[in-house]
Amino acid sequence: MFQQPEEQEVDALSRLEERIQRAVALVLKLREEKEAAQKELTETQQAWEESQAENAKLSEELNALRSERKQVRGRLEKLLDHIDQLGAGA
């Protein structure tokens, strides 16, 4: 029933080998996960930068449209004043 010292050493060595193999597999898996996370981070940063650029572009466009609307409103008010003057003069 008792194992010989040589068998005990072989069992201990087998367990150690198994633990090392699991550790190596874990390290490889973690490296893959790290690479995937870094890739996702890079893609997310790039998307964020693109969205910031698009946001700036849209903000400029909005400001231009507001300015244009203000000009159109001013011109319409002038036209309405002219129409009122024509109506009052008649």
Buried (B, 14 or more C-beta within 10 A) or exposed (E): EEEEEEEEEEEEEEEEEEEEEEEEEEEEEEEEEEEEEEEEEEEEEEEEEEEEEEEEEEEEEEEEEEEEEEEEEEEEEEEEEEEEEEEEEE
